[in-house]
Amino acid sequence: MQFSANLNVMIKAARAAGRSLVKDFREVENLQVSTKGAGDFVSKADIAAEEIIKEELMEARPNYGWIGEEGGAQEGKDPTRRWIVDPLDGTTNYLHGLPHWAISIALEHKGEVVAGVIFDAAKDEMFIAEKGAGAWMNQTRLRASGRSRMIESIFATGLPFGGRSDLPATLQDLARLLPATAGVRRFGSAALDLAYVAAGRYDGYWERRLNSWDIAAGLVIAKEAGAFVQPIDPAGNILEDGELIVANEQIFEKFAKVIRD
């Protein structure tokens, strides 16, 4: 597989941050006794990972813009390109010693995500895609699932936690969706939810109130694996509104109808 120079830079940055996070993840288990200690430790791990990624990417492409979960936005000399980075998607899992979290790096060009890397460092699974070049996990080509019956399909979402106003809408979604499907999963990482749709592990995914860095890389990976990706509001903008519906081609319309109703 021949990847572009930009994608190789992204992979290198993800691996460097992954090494740092895995090392710290082994320490997390020792910190479970102290809530504050573990929380502080994880936020330091998160910030350190973002600094590693930023250093790698900006050294290779000093003119590109940047938006990261921890460090905010920065205009680049090249106004058409920017990196969109989440150094640790699944922070709560990480904090609890659950090995389901990922690094997400996307490259946006003129408002469109053209390349994405999601690295699940705990499982050594690197999900990669570039516009027009397909999606891959390590050396394997990714394809969205071929299931066509909702009752045989499983879906992923995020469930609103303390203080979030979108709980009623999500509960309504679940009330409509659960009776029609083989189940709904909530694993706590939007980036990996999208990667898993690309890999055919989930048949569909939907969520509201996400940030651009949670989903940017996953968008291009899911699309390149053949999944359909749309905003929940057909007139909306996924990266700006943080709402999306993703599924394989066969069940997309049925699934989208349930969520949009």
N, C-alpha and C positions, 0 to 999 in steps of 0.2 A: 504494500500500500504506500503510495506516494502522497504525503501530506504537504500542504503549502508551508512556506517559511513561517507565516503567522501562526498556523496551527501547531507547528513544532515548538515555537516559543511558548504557546499556551500549555502544551503538554509538559514541557520542562518546568514551568512555573508551578503547575498543579502537583507534579511529583515532589518538588522541593518543599512546598507547603504541606503536602501529605506526610512526608517524613517527620516534620516538626510536630504535626498534630497527633500522629500515631504515638510518638514518644511521650507526649504529654497525656494522651489518652490512657496510657498504662499507669500514669500517676493518679488519675482521677479516682480510681477505686480506693486508693488510700486516703482520699479526702472526704469520703461520704459521711464521716462522723460530724463534720462541721459544714452546715449549709452555706454560711457566708464564705468560708474558706474555699469550698468547691466552686461556688459561683464566681468569686474573684479570680480564681485560678483559671477557670474556663474562659472568662473574658480576656485575660492576658494571653491565653493560647490563641484565641480568635484574632486578637489585634496583631500578635506576632506573625500569624499565618498571612494576614492581609499585607503586612509589611514585606514579607518574603515575596509574595506574588507581585506586589507593586514594583519592587526593586527589579525583579526579572523582566517584567513586561515593559516598564518605562526605560530600562537600559537598552532593550532591544528596539523599542519604538518610542523614542522620546517625544515625538510630535503628536501622539494620539491623546485624546481626552480619556477621562477616567471617572467611573462612579463605583464606589464600593460601599458595602454595608457599614463598615466602621469609619472610614475616612471621608465620606461624603463625595461631592462632585468636584471635578477640576477640568477646566476647559483646556483643550490641546491646541497647538499651533495649526494642526490639521482639523478643521471643524467638522469634517465628514466622518471621522472615525473615532470610536471610543471603546474602551474596555468596560464591561459591566461585570462586577465581581462580588461573589459571596464567599468569603474565606471559610465559612463553616455553616452550612445549611443543615439544621438539625441540632442546634446548640443544646436544647433540652435533653435530647437523647444522649449527647456527648456527656453532659453534666451528670447523668444518671448511670453512666457506664454502659449504655446500650450501643452496640456497634452498628448503628445505622445513621450515618451522617456523611456529608460530602462537601467537596470544594467545587464551586461552580464559576467558570470563566467563560464569558461570551465576548465576541467582537461584533460591534454594530457599525454598519456603513450606510450613511445617508438614511438613518432611521430604521434600517432593517438588520436583523441579526443574521450574519453571514457565516459565523463559525461558533462552535460551542464545545466545551470540555466539561464533563462532570466526573470527578474522581472520587470514588468510594474507596478511600485509602485503607480502611479496616479490612475490606474484602479484596483489595487489589483489583477492583473493576474500574476500568477507564472507559467512559462512554464519550465518543468523539463524533462530530459531524461538521461538514462544510457544505455550504449551499451547492447543490448540483452534484455532489460527490458521494452521496450515501452516508449512512450512519454505521458506526462500528462499536463493538465492546471488545477491548483488547484486540485480538486478531479476527474476531467473528463479525460478519456482516449482520446488522440488525434489521428485523422486519417486524412491523406491528402484527398482532395476532390475526388469525383468519376467522375467528368465531363470529357467527352471524346471528346467534340467538341470545337475547338478553339474559334468559334464565340460566344459561351456561357461562355467563361472563362475570368477571369480578372487576370492581371499580375501586378507585382510590380517591380520597379527598383529605382535607384538613378539617378538624373539628375546632370551632372557636373555643378558646380557653378564657380564663377569668377576665371579666371586664369588656369582652368584645360584643359589639352590638349586632353582629350578623348571625347569632345563634338561632333566632327564630326561623330565618330563611333556610339555614342548613338543616334544621330539624324537619322542616317541610320537605326539603329535597329528599331526605332519608326516608320519610314516611311514604313518599311516592315511589322511590327507587328500590328500597329493600325487598318489597314483595315481588318485584319483577326480575330479580337477579340472583346469581349464586353467591353474592356477598359484597360487602364494602369494607375496605381496609383503611386504617389510619396509622401510617408508620412514622409520621413526623418529619418528613423532608420532602418539600415540593420538588426540588431538583431531582431527587431519586424517583419520585412518583412519575415524572415525565420520562426519565430514562427507562423506567420499567414498562411504560406503555410502548416505548420504542422497541424494547426487547421482547414484547409479547407476553410479559409476565402479568401485567394488568391489561384488560381490554379497553379501559377508559379511565378518565380522571377529570375531575372538575374542582374548582375552588374559587373563592372570592377573597378580596382584600389582601392580595399578595404584593410584594415589592418587585420591581423590575429585576433586581439581582437574584431573586429566588427562582425565576423562571426563564430568564433570557437564554441561557445555554440550552435548557431543556426544550425550548420551542423549536430550535433548528434541528436538534437531535430527533425529536418526535416526527417532525415533518419529513426529514430525510429517510426515516424508517417507514414512511408511507401512512402515518397517522394523519387524520384530519384535525386541524387546530383552528378554533374560532373563539371570539369573545362570547360571553354569555349573552350580552346585549349585542345582536348582530351589527348594530351601528357603532359599537364601541372600539376601543383600541386596547389590545391586551396589555402591552407594556405600561401604558399610562393609567389604565383602570385597574389592573391587577386582577382581572376576572377571566377565566377561560374554561372551555370545554374541549377535551381531547379524546379521541377514540379511533379505533380502526375504521376503515371505510365502510364495512358491512353494517356496523351497528350505530354509526355516528348519528344518523337522523333520528332513530328511535330513542337513543340516549339523550340527545339534545332536546328532543320534544319533552321528555320527562322533566329535565332540569328547567327548561324555559317556561313550562306550564306553571 
